[in-house]
C-alpha cells in the first residue's frame, strides 16, 4: 500500500512538473512582461485612485469645460468641466473590477460544472454539454444585451449578464481536460486505493486542469472589459455620471471632430488594457506549453 501511494505521488509530481510555469521562459517574452507591468499599474491606480487623482471625478466646473491638457487637468476636461484624468483613473476601478469579478464567478462555476461533467459522464454530461453547445451557438454579446435589457442598466446588471454568458467556455475546456486526465496512470492508481470520487477530483484532477483555465481567465478579463464597455456605450451598462470607459467614450462622440481627446483617452485605455491582457495570456500559454490549448486563444 505504501509503495503504491509513493508511486502515485511520484507519477503525479512528474505530471505537474511537466506543466509547471517556467518563469525563465516567461521572462524572455518582452510583450508578456509589458502586459504584466501594465496590468500591475492598472491595479495600483484602481486601489489608490483617491490618492492619485488630482481632482474630484464628479465635480462639474462649467467655466472650464472642454479644456485641453494643462497643468491642472493633465488630460483636459469633458463637456461638464470634469477632469478626464481623474475620471479615467476611477474608471479603471469599474472596468477592471467588472472584469475580475465576472471572470472569478464564471471560472469557478464553469470549472466546477466541467469537472463534474467530465468525471461523472452519463446523462448529466450529455445534458450539460448540449446546453453549453446551445449557449455557444449564440454570440455572447447578443445574449448579454438581452439579459442586460431585461435587468436594466447598472453595475449588478452588467456583472450578472456577463457572468451568465461566459461560463460555458470554462465548462467545455475543463471537461475536455478531465476526459484526458481521468485515464492517466496516476488517477487509475489513485482509484485503486478506493478514495472518494470527490477526493480524486479535488486532489488529482483539478490541480492538473488549472493551467489552461488561468490562460483562459486572463483572456476573458479582456473580453469582459470590452463587453462591459459595449454595454455602457449602448446605454445598458454603467450609467453617468459614474466614470466608466465605455460611457466616457459614448459621451465624447458628439465632440469627436472638435474635441477628439474626449473619445481618444478612454478608447486608448480600453485598447491598451486589452493588448496587455492578451500579451500576458500569450506569455502564460508559451510558458505552460501544450497544456494551454490553442482553442483557448482562438476565441
C-alpha positions as CSV (number, residue, x, y, z in Angstrom):
1,X,0.0,0.0,0.0
2,X,2.8,2.4,0.9
3,X,4.6,1.6,-2.3
4,X,1.5,2.3,-4.4
5,X,1.0,5.6,-2.6
6,X,4.5,6.6,-3.3
7,X,4.1,5.7,-7.0
8,X,1.0,7.8,-7.2
9,X,2.8,10.8,-5.7
10,X,5.8,10.3,-8.0
11,X,3.7,10.0,-11.1
12,X,1.5,12.9,-10.3
13,X,4.5,15.0,-9.3
14,X,6.1,14.2,-12.7
15,X,2.9,15.2,-14.5
16,X,2.8,18.5,-12.6
17,X,6.4,19.2,-13.3
18,X,5.8,18.9,-17.0
19,X,3.3,21.7,-16.8
20,X,4.9,23.9,-14.2
21,X,5.1,27.6,-15.2
22,X,8.6,28.4,-16.4
23,X,9.4,31.9,-15.1
24,X,12.6,32.0,-17.2
25,X,10.6,31.4,-20.4
26,X,8.0,33.9,-19.4
27,X,10.7,36.5,-18.6
28,X,12.1,36.2,-22.1
29,X,8.8,37.4,-23.6
30,X,9.0,41.2,-23.5
31,X,5.5,41.7,-24.6
32,X,4.3,39.5,-21.8
33,X,6.4,41.5,-19.3
34,X,4.9,44.7,-20.7
35,X,1.4,43.2,-20.2
36,X,2.1,42.2,-16.6
37,X,3.6,45.6,-15.8
38,X,0.7,47.5,-17.4
39,X,-1.8,45.3,-15.5
40,X,0.1,46.0,-12.3
41,X,-0.1,49.7,-12.9
42,X,-3.8,49.5,-13.5
43,X,-4.3,47.6,-10.3
44,X,-2.3,50.2,-8.4
45,X,-4.4,53.0,-10.0
46,X,-7.6,51.2,-9.0
47,X,-6.5,50.6,-5.4
48,X,-5.2,54.1,-4.8
49,X,-7.4,56.2,-7.0
50,X,-8.5,58.7,-4.2
51,X,-4.8,59.5,-3.5
52,X,-3.6,59.6,-7.2
53,X,-6.4,61.5,-9.0
54,X,-5.7,65.3,-8.9
55,X,-9.4,66.3,-9.0
56,X,-12.8,65.1,-8.0
57,X,-14.1,63.0,-10.9
58,X,-17.7,64.1,-10.2
59,X,-17.1,67.8,-9.7
60,X,-18.6,69.9,-12.6
61,X,-16.9,73.2,-13.5
62,X,-18.8,74.6,-16.5
63,X,-16.5,77.5,-16.8
64,X,-13.7,75.1,-17.5
65,X,-15.5,72.7,-19.9
66,X,-13.7,71.2,-22.9
67,X,-10.3,72.3,-22.0
68,X,-7.2,70.7,-23.5
69,X,-4.4,69.1,-21.5
70,X,-2.9,71.6,-19.0
71,X,-1.1,71.6,-15.6
72,X,-4.3,71.5,-13.6
73,X,-6.0,68.9,-15.9
74,X,-3.4,66.6,-17.4
75,X,-5.8,65.1,-20.0
76,X,-8.2,68.1,-20.2
77,X,-11.8,68.3,-19.2
78,X,-15.1,66.9,-20.6
79,X,-18.3,68.7,-21.6
80,X,-19.2,69.3,-18.0
81,X,-15.7,70.5,-16.9
82,X,-14.8,67.3,-15.1
83,X,-11.2,66.2,-15.0
84,X,-10.7,63.4,-17.7
85,X,-7.6,62.1,-16.0
86,X,-9.4,61.6,-12.7
87,X,-12.3,60.0,-14.4
88,X,-10.1,57.6,-16.3
89,X,-8.4,56.6,-13.0
90,X,-11.7,56.0,-11.3
91,X,-13.0,54.3,-14.4
92,X,-10.2,51.8,-14.0
93,X,-11.8,50.6,-10.8
94,X,-15.1,50.0,-12.6
95,X,-13.8,48.3,-15.8
96,X,-11.1,46.2,-14.1
97,X,-13.4,45.4,-11.2
98,X,-16.1,44.1,-13.5
99,X,-13.6,42.0,-15.5
100,X,-12.1,40.4,-12.4
101,X,-15.4,39.8,-10.7
102,X,-17.1,38.2,-13.8
103,X,-14.1,36.0,-14.5
104,X,-13.8,34.9,-10.9
105,X,-17.5,33.9,-10.9
106,X,-17.6,32.3,-14.3
107,X,-14.3,30.4,-13.9
108,X,-15.5,28.9,-10.6
109,X,-18.9,27.9,-11.9
110,X,-17.7,26.7,-15.3
111,X,-14.7,24.8,-13.8
112,X,-16.9,23.0,-11.3
113,X,-19.6,22.0,-13.8
114,X,-16.9,20.9,-16.3
115,X,-15.1,18.9,-13.7
116,X,-18.3,17.1,-12.7
117,X,-19.5,16.6,-16.2
118,X,-16.2,15.1,-17.4
119,X,-15.6,12.9,-14.5
120,X,-19.2,11.6,-14.0
121,X,-20.2,11.4,-17.6
122,X,-23.6,9.8,-18.4
123,X,-26.8,11.7,-18.7
124,X,-25.6,14.7,-16.7
125,X,-22.7,15.2,-19.0
126,X,-24.9,14.9,-22.1
127,X,-27.5,17.4,-20.9
128,X,-24.9,19.9,-19.7
129,X,-22.8,19.8,-22.9
130,X,-25.9,20.2,-25.1
131,X,-26.8,23.2,-23.0
132,X,-23.3,24.5,-23.5
133,X,-23.5,24.0,-27.2
134,X,-26.8,25.9,-27.4
135,X,-25.3,28.9,-25.5
136,X,-22.1,28.9,-27.5
137,X,-24.1,28.9,-30.7
138,X,-25.2,32.5,-30.0
139,X,-22.8,35.4,-29.8
140,X,-22.1,36.3,-26.2
141,X,-22.7,40.0,-26.7
142,X,-26.2,39.4,-28.1
143,X,-27.1,37.3,-25.0
144,X,-25.6,39.8,-22.7
145,X,-27.6,42.6,-24.4
146,X,-30.8,40.6,-24.0
147,X,-30.2,39.9,-20.3
148,X,-29.0,43.4,-19.5
149,X,-32.0,44.8,-21.3
150,X,-34.3,42.7,-19.1
151,X,-32.5,43.5,-15.9
152,X,-32.0,47.2,-16.6
153,X,-28.8,49.3,-16.6
154,X,-26.4,49.2,-13.6
155,X,-23.3,47.6,-12.2
156,X,-25.1,44.5,-11.0
157,X,-26.9,44.1,-14.3
158,X,-23.6,44.1,-16.2
159,X,-22.0,41.6,-13.8
160,X,-24.9,39.2,-14.0
161,X,-25.5,39.4,-17.7
162,X,-21.8,38.8,-18.5
163,X,-21.5,36.0,-15.9
164,X,-24.5,34.2,-17.3
165,X,-23.0,34.2,-20.8
166,X,-19.3,33.5,-20.1
167,X,-19.3,30.3,-18.0
168,X,-19.9,27.7,-20.8
169,X,-16.4,28.1,-22.3
170,X,-14.8,27.1,-19.0
171,X,-17.1,24.1,-18.7
172,X,-16.2,22.9,-22.1
173,X,-12.5,23.4,-21.7
174,X,-12.3,21.7,-18.2
175,X,-14.5,18.8,-19.4
176,X,-12.0,18.1,-22.2
177,X,-9.1,18.2,-19.8
178,X,-10.9,15.9,-17.3
179,X,-11.7,13.3,-20.0
180,X,-8.0,13.1,-20.8
181,X,-6.7,13.2,-17.2
182,X,-9.0,10.6,-15.7
183,X,-7.4,8.0,-18.0
184,X,-3.9,8.9,-16.8
185,X,-1.9,6.3,-14.8
186,X,-1.7,8.4,-11.5
187,X,-5.6,8.7,-11.5
188,X,-6.0,5.0,-12.1
189,X,-3.5,4.2,-9.4
190,X,-5.4,6.6,-7.0
191,X,-8.7,4.8,-7.7
192,X,-7.0,1.5,-6.7
193,X,-6.8,2.9,-3.1
194,X,-10.6,3.4,-3.2
195,X,-10.8,7.1,-2.1
196,X,-14.0,9.0,-2.7
197,X,-14.6,10.5,-6.1
198,X,-14.6,14.0,-4.6
199,X,-11.1,13.4,-3.2
200,X,-9.8,12.2,-6.6
201,X,-11.3,15.2,-8.4
202,X,-10.0,17.7,-5.9
203,X,-6.6,16.2,-5.2
204,X,-5.6,14.6,-8.5
205,X,-7.6,16.1,-11.4
206,X,-8.4,19.7,-10.6
207,X,-4.8,20.9,-10.0
208,X,-3.9,19.5,-13.4
209,X,-6.7,21.4,-15.1
210,X,-5.8,24.8,-13.8
211,X,-3.1,26.0,-16.3
212,X,-5.4,26.3,-19.3
213,X,-8.1,27.8,-17.0
214,X,-5.6,30.5,-15.9
215,X,-4.7,31.3,-19.5
216,X,-8.4,31.4,-20.5
217,X,-9.3,33.6,-17.5
218,X,-6.6,36.1,-18.4
219,X,-8.1,36.4,-21.9
220,X,-11.6,36.5,-20.6
221,X,-10.8,39.6,-18.5
222,X,-10.1,41.4,-21.7
223,X,-13.3,40.1,-23.3
224,X,-15.4,41.1,-20.3
225,X,-13.9,44.6,-20.3
226,X,-14.8,45.0,-24.0
227,X,-18.3,43.7,-23.5
228,X,-18.9,45.8,-20.4
229,X,-17.7,48.9,-22.3
230,X,-20.0,48.0,-25.2
231,X,-23.0,47.6,-22.8
232,X,-22.2,51.0,-21.3
233,X,-21.7,52.6,-24.7
234,X,-25.2,51.3,-25.7
235,X,-26.8,52.6,-22.5
236,X,-27.3,49.2,-20.9
237,X,-24.3,49.3,-18.6
238,X,-22.8,51.7,-16.1
239,X,-24.8,55.0,-16.2
240,X,-23.4,58.5,-16.0
241,X,-22.1,60.3,-14.0
242,X,-20.2,57.2,-12.8
243,X,-16.9,57.2,-14.6
244,X,-16.5,54.1,-16.8
245,X,-14.5,53.8,-20.0
246,X,-17.4,52.8,-22.3
247,X,-19.8,55.5,-21.0
248,X,-17.0,58.1,-21.3
249,X,-16.4,57.0,-24.9
250,X,-20.1,57.5,-25.6
251,X,-20.2,60.9,-24.0
252,X,-17.4,62.1,-26.3
253,X,-19.0,61.0,-29.6
254,X,-20.8,64.4,-30.2
255,X,-17.4,66.2,-29.8
256,X,-15.3,63.8,-31.9
257,X,-14.4,66.3,-34.6
258,X,-13.8,69.3,-32.4
259,X,-12.5,67.7,-29.1
260,X,-11.2,64.3,-30.1
261,X,-9.4,63.8,-26.7
262,X,-12.8,63.0,-25.1
263,X,-13.0,59.8,-27.1
264,X,-9.3,59.2,-27.6
265,X,-8.4,58.8,-23.9
266,X,-11.0,56.2,-22.8
267,X,-10.6,54.4,-26.1
268,X,-6.9,54.2,-25.7
269,X,-7.3,52.8,-22.2
270,X,-9.6,50.1,-23.4
271,X,-7.2,49.2,-26.3
272,X,-4.0,49.2,-24.1
273,X,-5.7,47.1,-21.4
274,X,-6.9,44.5,-23.9
275,X,-3.5,44.4,-25.5
276,X,-1.8,44.0,-22.1
277,X,-4.1,41.1,-21.1
278,X,-3.6,39.3,-24.4
279,X,0.2,39.7,-24.2
280,X,0.2,38.3,-20.7
281,X,-2.0,35.4,-21.7
282,X,0.2,34.7,-24.7
283,X,3.2,34.6,-22.4
284,X,1.4,32.2,-20.0
285,X,0.5,30.0,-22.9
286,X,4.0,29.8,-24.1
287,X,5.3,29.0,-20.6
288,X,2.7,26.4,-20.0
289,X,3.3,24.8,-23.3
290,X,0.9,22.4,-25.0
291,X,-1.5,22.2,-22.0
292,X,-2.8,25.7,-22.7
293,X,-4.8,24.6,-25.7
294,X,-4.9,26.6,-28.9
295,X,-8.7,26.7,-28.8
296,X,-8.5,29.0,-25.8
297,X,-6.7,31.7,-27.9
298,X,-8.9,31.1,-31.0
299,X,-12.0,32.6,-29.2
